[in-house]
Amino acid sequence: MTIAKVCTVAGAAARSGAGIQADLKTFQELGVYGFTAITAINAKHPNKEKSLFIQPLDAIEAQLLIINEQEDLDALKTGMLFSKEIIELVSDWLATTNIQNIVVDPVMFGKFGSPLLDFDAMETLKSKLIPQATIITPNMPEATYLLNGQEITSVADLQDAARDLLKLGPKYVLVKGGRLEGPAIDVLYDGHKMIKLEAPRIDTIHTNGAGCSYSAAITAELAKGKSIEEAVFNAKKFVTAGIKRFIPFEVVPGMIDHRAYKMYDEDEVTMTEVGI
């Protein structure tokens, strides 16, 4: 039996709702085999003023070199890379591979607003990694930072941001509008078509890992041969189903349920083409 192979290069989250752990759960549920390269560990130490433990560059490089021995990855995603040096390492390594489907999730902030990207890493992200991307998947704050403070407060602003982000060099841009009022609307743009994806607003704080899982689901679907539009549509359904059937935690916001899409499906997400 053959199985599509994917990789996630990202941070690990101690509560296991986001990051590498969310990616692997997504890969498993969508029927692909997941490799990992861990860039950092996110875990707030109760006795120290530290919550992010960055891995040494040679440890990250060793993981990438082992993964590259496969030589048959069908898709790869990046998540939290944190520093200029890690972004350079991953970007340079990617340029030596023949991976066709590259999903860049430009992770910049944690669930509670903690910084997950060094300030001086932004230009390297924009100049070295994003131009290699098949698709980038910023949320509203990330899109704003990538666009030097451009305000996003409406669906029209999402569309403007997608147009401007495409100029950074990816083939597709998905701007996620989950922080807007009303339905959860995202826009997908490739320079020729603007597509709006819409799901009902779900009243919950338990959305930990939603963004990571969204980009991981896109990665899995691309690895299985889906088009970008199909991959994004299926990923939106996957995450919406997971948010609807969230797993609550007692002391912090809980996570999405990665089992939900397979168990219950999802029929409330729509995808329509709008004017460019």
Summary of the structure (lengths in Angstrom):
residues: 276
radius of gyration: 17.3
end to end distance: 42.3
largest distance: 53.5
contacts: 963
relative contact order: 0.15
helix: 37%
strand: 22%
